[in-house]
Amino acid sequence: MSLFYWLDMIKQNQGERVQLNLDITSELYETINNLKEQMNGDTAEVLLKAIALLEVTIEAKQKGRHIWITDDKQNLETEIVGF
């Protein structure tokens, strides 16, 4: 599944929610809140997008592909590894 598939599913299923209780560190809680502010979203949106990105990354690795971050001239800045 692609990242675009997941993002489309997020938009379509806004009403279909299940409550989930998590026990997380205060540092992770702060990170989630910072992301919420940057995205102008909510906790569910942050977690859904994070899961979508993780799924795309794992799928790419399984296919022998790589995830990279490049600058505006397509110069490699970072390779996402460890999945």
C-alpha positions as CSV (number, residue, x, y, z in Angstrom):
1,M,0.0,0.0,0.0
2,S,1.3,3.5,-0.8
3,L,1.4,6.5,1.4
4,F,-1.2,8.1,-0.8
5,Y,-3.5,5.1,-0.2
6,W,-3.2,5.5,3.6
7,L,-3.7,9.3,3.5
8,D,-6.8,8.8,1.4
9,M,-8.1,6.2,3.9
10,I,-7.5,8.7,6.7
11,K,-9.7,11.3,4.9
12,Q,-12.5,8.7,4.1
13,N,-12.7,7.1,7.6
14,Q,-12.8,10.1,9.9
15,G,-16.0,8.9,11.5
16,E,-14.9,5.2,12.0
17,R,-12.8,5.5,15.1
18,V,-11.9,3.1,17.9
19,Q,-10.6,4.5,21.2
20,L,-7.1,3.4,22.1
21,N,-5.4,4.1,25.4
22,L,-1.6,4.3,25.2
23,D,1.0,4.5,28.0
24,I,3.8,6.6,26.5
25,T,6.7,8.6,27.9
26,S,6.4,12.3,28.5
27,E,9.0,12.9,25.7
28,L,6.9,11.0,23.1
29,Y,3.8,12.9,24.3
30,E,5.6,16.2,23.8
31,T,6.7,15.1,20.3
32,I,3.2,14.1,19.3
33,N,1.9,17.5,20.6
34,N,4.6,19.4,18.6
35,L,3.6,17.5,15.5
36,K,0.0,18.2,16.0
37,E,0.7,21.9,16.2
38,Q,2.9,21.8,13.0
39,M,0.2,19.9,11.1
40,N,-2.7,21.7,12.6
41,G,-4.2,18.3,13.3
42,D,-5.1,16.0,16.1
43,T,-3.4,13.0,17.8
44,A,-5.1,10.5,15.6
45,E,-4.0,12.2,12.4
46,V,-0.4,12.3,13.7
47,L,-0.4,8.6,14.5
48,L,-2.2,7.6,11.3
49,K,0.3,9.5,9.1
50,A,3.2,8.0,11.1
51,I,1.9,4.5,10.6
52,A,1.3,5.1,6.9
53,L,4.9,6.3,6.5
54,L,6.2,3.3,8.4
55,E,4.2,1.0,6.3
56,V,5.5,2.6,3.1
57,T,9.1,2.3,4.5
58,I,8.8,-1.4,5.4
59,E,7.1,-2.2,2.0
60,A,10.0,-0.4,0.2
61,K,12.6,-2.4,2.2
62,Q,10.8,-5.7,1.4
63,K,11.0,-4.8,-2.3
64,G,14.8,-3.9,-2.0
65,R,14.1,-0.2,-2.3
66,H,15.3,2.7,-0.2
67,I,13.7,5.8,1.3
68,W,15.8,9.0,0.9
69,I,15.5,12.6,1.8
70,T,16.9,14.9,-0.8
71,D,17.4,18.6,-1.1
72,D,15.7,20.7,-3.9
73,K,18.5,19.6,-6.3
74,Q,17.9,15.9,-5.6
75,N,21.2,15.6,-3.6
76,L,21.0,12.9,-1.0
77,E,20.9,14.3,2.5
78,T,19.6,11.3,4.5
79,E,18.7,7.7,3.9
80,I,16.1,6.2,6.2
81,V,17.5,2.9,7.4
82,G,16.8,0.4,10.2
83,F,13.4,-0.9,9.3
